[in-house]
C-alpha cells in the first residue's frame, strides 16, 4: 500500500521534504500531506542505543555522540557513561545530560505561534523564513508540523512526533475543529452570514466544486470568529470571499482542544495538561482502514 501511495504521489510531482521512521511528509507548492506509515506511538518506549538517542536529540552526529561519551561528558540516570557505552541501550524516555545540559524527549505535541511571513515548510529553497528553527533543537529531528498555515496567516500551528496522531488530526473524517479570527472587508450581517455558513458555501478545490461548512461563533462589523472541521488549502479565505467578505487578516486561535492562549508570537512550547490528554485520546481512536489519504 505504501509503495502504491508513493508512486501515486510521485506522478503528481510531490516531493519528500521530511521523514522519520513512522512518518513521511510530502510537499507540493503550498500544500502538504502526511502519510502515517504505521500505527501506534511514533517514538518507541523500548530501548535505544545511546549514540542514536543523542543524535536524535540534536547533540550532533553519532560520531559526535561517541566522542562525547568517550570524553565522559554524557550522564544518564546519574551515571557517567564510559568509553564502551555508545552502543548501550537505554530507555527512550530518559533525559541524557550532555556537557551539563539536559536533552529531554520531545513532547507528543508542541504549539507554535506563527507570525505572518513565515512559510510552513521545514526548509525553503528560496531562503524565506521557515519552520526549520522554531522548535528547541532537541525536538527538531523527531517532530513535524501538523498541516500548515499560509504565509499570510498567523496563529497556532501544531507539531507532532506521532504520524498516526497527525493523520487523525488532519483527516476530515475525524472532524477536529479549527477556530479562526478573521478581519474582513464589508460590514458583516451576523445572522445572514451564520445561516450561509451553516448551509454550506461552494468553493473550488483542484478544479472541482465542493461545499464547505462552518459555524459562526461571533461577529462584529468587520471581524468574524468561525469554526471549521477541515483544513483545505486557503479554505477559510475562499469561503469568506464567496460570502462577500474577502479576508484582510486571518489568525488561528484553536486546534481541537489546544488553545493559542498567551503564547508570544514566534515562540513554541510543549502541549500539556488537558490539551495533551485530549491529543492522547484522539490517538487512541481506532483508524479507519478505508482511509488512505
N, C-alpha and C positions, 0 to 999 in steps of 0.2 A: 504493500500500500504506500509506504513512504517513497519508494523509488518512482512509483507512478505519479505521486504528487510532485516530486521534484522535477520529473520530466515535463509535466503539465505547466509548472511554473516557469521552467526554462524557456518554453515556447512563447511565453508572454513577456519574456525579457525581464524577469525579476532577478535581482542579484542578491546573493547571500552576503550580509554585512555583519552578522553577529551570530555566533553559535556556541553552545556548550554541550555537555553530554546528553541533555534532555530536551533542549530547545533549539530550534532553528528559526531565525528571524529573517524575513525577506523584505527587500525594499524595491519599489519601482516608482521613480519620480517622487511624488509627495505622499505615497501610500505605503502602508506596511501591513504584513500579515505575520502571524506567529504560528508555527507548526509545533504542537506538543508531541514529541516523538514517542513518549511513553507515559504511562500513568504513574501516580504516586509522587512522593516528595522528589523535588528536583535535586536536592542535596542529600547525599547518603548520611544516615545516622550511624553507620557502622564505622569500621576503622579505615584510616587512610595514611599513606606514607607521609612522614614529617616533611620531607623536601617538597612533595606535591602540595601539601596543605599550605606551606609557606608561600609557594609560588602563586597559588590561587588567592591567597590573602593580600597579594601585592607587594610582598617583600622583595621580589626580584625573580630571576630565573631559578631553576632547580640547582644550577651550579652556584649561583649566589647563595642560595639557602644552605647548600652543603658547606660552603666556605664559612658561613656564619656559625653553623653547628660545630665545625671543627675548631673554630676560634673560641668556643664556649660562650657565644653571645645569645644562645636560644635557651629559654627556660619554659618547661611545660609542667603544670601542676606542682610547682615548687622545686622541680628537679632540673638542674642544668645539664643539658644533653652533651654527650661526648662525641669523639671523632667517628665512631661507628654507628651513630644513631640516625643518620639521614634516612635510612630505609625502615626504621622502626615504624610500626603502625600505631596510631593514636586515634582517639575519638575525634570525629569531625567537629563536634560541638565544643571542643576545648578552645582556650584562648592562649595561644603562644605569646610569650614575652620575648621580643627581639630587640636587643640593644636597649633594654629598659622600656620599650614601647609595646603596649598590648595590641594584638591583632585578633579582635573578636570576630566570630562568624557573622555574616550578613543577616539581616532580618528577613522574614518572609516577604514583607512589602516595605517599600520606602516611598515617602512622599516628597515631591519636589515642586517648588513654586516657580514655574517657568515664566520668565519675563517675555514681553514682546520682543521679537528679533532673534530669539534662539530657535534653531531648527531641530526638530525632533528626530535626529539621527545620531548614531554614536560616532560617526566620522563624516565629515563633509569635505568632498574633494576640492571645493572652491574656497576652503578656508573660512567659511562663515561660522558664527557661533553655533556650537552643537552641544550634545549631552555628554561628551567624552570625559569631562572632568567635574561634573556636577555632584557626583556621589563621593563619599570617602574612598580613598584609594583601595582599602582592603575589601570593599564591596564590588568594585567595578567589574572584575572578571566573572562574577557569578550572578550578576543581576542584569536585567534587560527592561526597556520601557514597555509598559502595557499600552499599546496603541500609540497615539501621537496627538499633539496639538499643533495646529498650523502655526507658522512663524508669527503671524499677526494676531494670534490668540494667546492670552496669558492664563495663569492659574494652575490648578492641580494636575500634575502628571505623576502617575504611579510607576514604580519599578518593582519587579518580582524576581525571585530566584526559583520559581516553580513553574515550569512550562504548562503543566496541566491546569493549574490555577489561572494562569494568564489566558489560556484558551477559554475558560469558563467566564472570566470577567469581560472578555471581548465579544463572545458569540451572542447574537441577539436572542437565541433560544433561552438563555438564562436570565434575560430581562434585567440586567444590572443597571440601575438608574444612574444617570449623569445629570448634574444640575449646573446651569449656566446663568450668568447675569449678562445681559446684552444692552448696550446703548444703541438705539435705532433712530433712523430718520422717520419722520411722520408722527403725528400725535396718535397715541395708542387708544383705541376703544377697547377697554379691558374685557367686556362681556363678549363683544364680537370676535376678538382675537381668541379668547378662550374656547369659544364654540368652534371656530375654524380649526384650531389645533387639535381639538378632540375628535372632530370628524375626519381629519387627515388632510394633508397638503401634498399635492402631486409634485414630484421632483424628478429629475433625470439622473440616472446613475449608469455609466458605461453605455450610454445610448438608449437605455430602456427606462420607461416611466414606471415609478412605483410610488406608493403612498407612505408618507411619514406622519407619525402621530406624536403628539407632545401634550404635556399638561402645563397650563399656565399657573404658576404659583403666586405671582404678584406682578403688578404693573403700575407704572406712573406715566406721566406724559410721554417720556422718551426712553424709559428703562423698563425692561421686562426680565422676569426670573422664570425660567422654564425648566422642565424635567423631561428627559428623553430616556429611552431604554436601548438605544443602539448608537453606534458612533461612526457612521459612514462619512466619507471624505467631504468636509465642508457642509455637512448636512444641516446643521443649525442655521448657518448663514443662508443657505439656499432656501430653506423652509421659511424663514422670516422674510426674506426678499420676496418670495412668492406670495406672501401675505400682505405685501405692500409696505414692508418696513425693513429696508436694507440695513444691515448691521454696520454700525460705526466702530464699535469696540466690543470684544467678546472675552469673557472671563469665566473659567470653570471653577466652581467652589466646592463641588462634592462629586465623589465617585463611589457608588454604593453607600457604605456607611463610613467612608473615610472623608473627613472634612478638611478643607484647606486651613480653616481657622486663622490663627495669627502667625502662621509660618511666614517669615520675611521673604520678600521676593529674592530669588536667586539662591535660596537656602534649601537644604534637604534634611530629612530626619526619618528615623525608623517609625513605622506604624505600630502602635502599641495599644494595650488595653482593649476596650470593647471593639474597636475597629479591627484589631488583629484577630480577635475571637470570631468576628463576622467573616473575615477572609478565610480563616481555617474552616469555618462551617461551609463556605462555598466550595472549598477544595474537597470536602468530603461528599459533595453531591455526586452520585454516580454519573459517569459520562455516557452520552448517547452514542452508541457505535455507528448510528446513521449519519452523524455529523462529521464531515471530513474537512471543513474549511472554517 
